[in-house]
Amino acid sequence: MLPSRYTQAVMAGESGAGFLVSINRIITKLLFEDRKNNTLIFFLLSSLGVGGCFFLHQVARKTDFVQFYITLCRESRRITLEPSEDAGL
């Protein structure tokens, strides 16, 4: 629903998430010898990360910036904006 110029930020966020999960797994494997414990800690940390992302998503959806584009899409009954429709930002 956001203009196309924000696509790069979304892609960087997805890349960063993959990187953080990989680092999380490497660190838990290095710090804990027991496979059961390091897997448990990995999933615990990953679950906390997912919970944090869920919370931040809820906060971001309430910002004026996102609400503006959600309202714009609802009123025009379209899901996406064309590059020429950046609404004067």
N, C-alpha and C positions, 0 to 999 in steps of 0.2 A: 504494500500500500504506500510505502514511502517512495519518493522520487528516485530515479535510477542512480543519481550521484551518490547515494548512500549504500550502494551495493558493495563497494570496496570495504566499508566498515564491517558489514555482515560477514563477508568472506574472511577478513582478518580475524574476526571473532571466532569463526569456526576453526580456523587454523590454530589459533591460540588455545582453544579448548582441547584439540587433539594433542597439542604439545604438552599441555599441563597434565593430561591423563597419562601420557607416556612417561613423563618425568615422575609422576606419582608412583607408577608401577616400578620403575627402576629403583627409586629410593627405598620403597618398601621391601623390595627383594634384597637390596644390599644391606639394609639395617637389621633385618630379622631373618635368621637362619631357618626357623620352622616354617614350612610351606603353608600350613594351616593358619598360623598367626599372621604372616605377611599378606596372605590373601584376605583375611578378615579385616585387617587394618586398611588395605587398599580399598575394599568395598565400603568401609565406614567413611573414609576420607572422600571417596567419590560420591557417596550419598549426601554428605555434608555439602559438597560442591554443587550437586544438583539442587539441593534445597536452597542454597544461596542464590543460584541462578534463577530459580523460580520466584524467589522473593524480589530480586532485582527486576525481573520481567514485569511483575505486578506493579512495582513502583514506576517503571518506565512507561507503562501503558497509561498511567494517570497524568503524565506530564502534558503541558499545553501543546508542545510540539507534536507529539504523537496523536493526541486527541484532535488536533486540527486536521491531520491527514485522514484519520478514521472518519471524521465527520464529512470531509470532502468526498471520500469514496462512497459513503452511504448516500449522500445527496445526489451524486451523479450515477448511482447504482452500477458502478464499475469497481473492479478489484484493483486495477493498476492504473498508474498515471503514465502518460506519454512523456518523453523527455521535454517536450515543449510546454508541458503543463506544470511547471515547478511552482506555480502560484506566487510568483514574484519574490521568492526568497533570495 
